Amino acid sequence: MQNNTVLIIGAVWVEPNSSAAGKRMLQLIDQFLEKEYHITFACVAQKSEKALDLKSLGIEEVFIELNNISFDAFVKKLKPNIVLFDRFMIEEQFGWRVAEHCPNAITILDTEDLHCLRKTREFCVKKELPFSVSELLKQDITKREVASILRCDLSLIISTYEMELLKEVFKIPSNVILYLPFMFEEIDALQTVKWHHFAEREHFIFIGNFFHKPNVDAVLTLKKEIWAKVRKQLPKAELHIYGAYVTQQIQELNNKKEGFLIKGFAKDANNVVKNAKVVLAPLNFGAGIKGKLTEAMLCGTPSVTTSIGAEGMANNFEWNGFIEDDYTDFANKAVLLYNDESTWKNSQQKGIDIINSIYSKKKNGVVLSSKIQEIQQNLEKHRASNFFGSLLQHQTLQATKYMSKWIEAKNSN
């Protein structure tokens, strides 16, 4: 696969220490680097100080603009074999330009998670409505995201729940979606021997990017519904809240007397998780795979989460801790894990089983590589089998192209 070129168009620059999305993108980049692809990472966003220096990995970094003809010249000159869109909004903006100027490039959409699922659940929580497929189908974002998935040659889907949803509800052809969860090195004895033991650990922890609304909601839930119940049984316990981009609302929850401590951005998230005894993640809405929960498993730290938190993550394996939707039960299970060494150790082993069976970098890397190779060898046939995708591509090319041209003309005046 030498001399192949991948263009990744990012929604944001890669920040693996700030979010699960950043870690996910770095994992995909690693897969292409291992196959000796030349990688160009293009992005419309401003770079923050937390962004990874991709140039140090041999990756070309390019700033691009929305609704600007300069992208056309750039992509024609680059001639990528593969174009990876980071989230469906990026495909909406640039997919038609790629289709027009690099028609033979394989287009891959990394969904990160199904945004329509997360947004619909957020809407239902705010309106105090039960989540339903009918509510999901009503949302404009659902139509946009599913259309984007159909337009691409391949979409990477991160959770088993979302795979089933796309197949069963939206009838997406199975050959254009690929189940590809996180990809980690397997946990072996050399790693586990370095883990801190039960007696060496202390405190509960929550970690998450606060640009992400499910994380804000989860911390508010911990404060209002759960932490007092835990402290009643463990008066000296502390809950440490870590995460990038802490808001004023979250900062104001800091209360030393209650042991509810807002710690802010962790330069080394792995270090703070491996020193904690239990991860708490009462997520009330969201989608995809929760990076904080796989990180807990990778650090040998059991967790208590909700059914939304664990959704699509463990398949048929037992959770590395407990899944509870009732806040009193949630608090009681948190206390049990904190106090009972036998329960804690058993939960830790379950996390190892989940990581090594579902999230193996080696196994999932082979799946991705094989699928790309299969599409490359049969691109014309592959696209012919996805008629509705071709139809949407044609219609979008016409509609989006002329809207973008109008914006270009307006911006130039």
Buried (B, 14 or more C-beta within 10 A) or exposed (E): EEEBBBBBBBBBBBBBBBBBBBBBBBBBBBBBBEBEBBBBBBBBEEBEEBBBEBEEBEBBBEEBEEBBEEBBEBBEEBEBBBBBBBBBBBBBBBBBBBBEBBEEBBBBBBBBBBBBBBBBBBBBBEEEEEBEEEBBBEBEBBEBBBBBBBBBBBBBBBBBBBBEBBBEEBEBBEBBBBBBBBBBEBBEEEBEEEBBEBEEBBBBBBBBBBBBBBBBBBBBBBBEBBBEBBBEBBEEBBBBBBBBBBEEEBEEBBEEEBBBBBBBBBEEBEEBBBBBBBBBBBBBBBBBBBBBBBBBBBBBBBBBBBEBBBBBBBEEBBBBBBBBEEBEBBBBBBBBBBEEEEBBBBBBBBBBBBBBBBBBBEEBBEBBBEBBEEBBEEBEEBBEEBEBBBEBBEEBBEEBBEEBEEEBEEEEE
